Amino acid sequence: MNINLTPEQEQIVNDELKSGHFRSAEEVIATALVALRKKERLSLATDSNGDHDDAVREMLNFVEKNRTPLQGISVKQLIREGHRL
């Protein structure tokens, strides 16, 4: 496979080679692709928790906005109760 790099991308590769972090342009690209794959997997894992995080934020905002005393009830319990409805 042949690829064309923009001048900026080529500069990044050259900078990495000059720094001594990598021995070849292929190694720079391979490392970048591995980082991309890890980022995608992390993003997918985060997205699956994103709904939970959003629910917690929503509940905390509701409690703060409406000055609702929790009186020993956790936000987690409130969320569980909300899911039952």
C-alpha positions in Angstrom: 0.0 0.0 0.0 1.3 3.4 -0.9 0.1 6.5 1.1 0.6 10.2 0.6 1.3 12.3 3.6 0.6 16.0 3.9 3.7 18.2 4.5 2.7 18.5 8.1 2.3 14.7 8.6 5.7 14.2 6.9 7.2 16.7 9.2 5.8 14.8 12.2 7.4 11.6 10.9 10.7 13.3 10.3 10.7 14.9 13.7 10.1 11.6 15.4 12.9 10.0 13.4 15.3 12.9 14.3 14.4 12.5 18.0 15.6 8.9 17.9 12.3 7.5 19.1 11.9 5.5 16.0 14.2 3.8 13.5 12.0 4.1 10.4 9.0 5.8 9.0 7.2 2.5 9.0 7.8 2.2 12.7 6.3 5.6 13.3 3.2 4.8 11.3 2.8 1.4 12.9 2.9 2.9 16.3 0.4 5.6 15.3 -2.0 2.9 14.1 -1.7 0.9 17.3 -2.4 4.1 19.3 -5.5 4.8 17.0 -6.8 1.3 17.7 -6.3 1.7 21.4 -8.1 5.1 21.3 -11.0 3.6 19.5 -11.3 0.7 21.9 -11.2 3.1 24.9 -13.8 5.3 23.2 -16.1 2.4 22.8 -15.6 1.4 26.4 -16.2 4.9 27.6 -19.4 5.2 25.4 -20.8 2.2 27.1 -20.3 3.9 30.4 -21.4 7.2 29.0 -25.1 6.5 29.6 -24.4 5.8 33.2 -22.3 9.0 33.6 -25.0 11.0 31.9 -27.7 9.6 34.3 -25.6 10.4 37.3 -25.0 14.0 36.1 -28.6 14.4 35.3 -29.6 13.2 38.8 -27.1 15.4 40.5 -28.2 18.4 38.5 -31.8 17.7 39.4 -31.0 17.4 43.1 -29.1 20.7 43.0 -31.6 22.6 41.0 -34.6 21.5 43.0 -32.8 21.5 46.4 -33.8 18.0 47.0 -32.4 16.5 50.2 -31.1 13.0 49.6 -31.4 12.0 53.3 -29.2 8.9 53.1 -30.4 7.8 49.7 -27.6 7.5 47.2 -27.8 8.8 43.6 -27.2 5.2 42.5 -30.4 4.1 44.3 -32.3 7.0 42.8 -31.1 6.0 39.3 -32.0 2.4 39.9 -35.5 3.4 41.0 -35.8 5.7 37.9 -35.0 2.7 35.6 -37.7 0.7 37.2 -40.4 3.2 36.2 
